[in-house]
Amino acid sequence: MTAILDYPLALVFPITFVVLAVATWLGGWIASRRRAVVEGMREDFTLVQSSTLTLLALIIGFTFSMALTRYDQRKAYEEEEANAIGTAYLRADLLPPAHAAKLKASLKQYAGVRVRHYVTRDATELATLDRAIVALHDDMWRSARDGARDTPDALRALVVASVNDVINAQGYAQAAGWNRIPHGAWALMTLLAVCASFLVGLGTRRPVLEARIMAVLPLVVALAFFLIADIDAPRSGAIRVTPLDLLALDASLR
């Protein structure tokens, strides 16, 4: 399912629309052949239909809130990461000159790598950037550690703590990118949408004449699914976190 959710426009929207349209058509087809049965339980049917649509709306709203919360979390961690890198760069001057120069050079390169990591959509480049991040973590930590060992005091300890914050901030940002809407929530929402579409088709009095109206619910729900999946996809969606803070930091460091 993750492979589908990573392509909101190309897969989520068309698949959702087709599945719900088929469910609606199936309901209308059954209604056209069981008209007397449907009309005989119209009052109870209306209650079930309205309840299902209401529940679907609540689940969609809840899932959208989950996606928006995760998007805001990714934005907050991007800002936190930029602040951590900037603080570590300033505190690098507390180290002996040789170690300070190495740490600053690593932080400059690291800021650019993190910007590319947010921007790129290419899987090959992403793997290369991941390896570069691990290597730069080692370089930064080695520079801070060796500089603090040469002259151990409280000021050097601040530099070590700052580098540790830079590494932790990247870990938090990575975890936020992995934190997606659970597949169970998607499955429940899809099942409700299919049931609601089927009931809408089943409740139509003239399925052939109301074909355009019957397509409204599948279209609206497919758009809602697309929006939720787009916000929840950290890389492939159109709505993504733009690393404005990291871009500003990278420009200032260079």
PyMOL commands that set and color helices and strands:
alter all, ss='L'
color gray80, all
select helices_A, chain A and resi 2-5+8-33+35-40+42-94+97-119+123-150+154-178+183-202+211-214+216-232+244-253
alter helices_A, ss='H'
color red, helices_A
deselect
rebuild
show_as cartoon
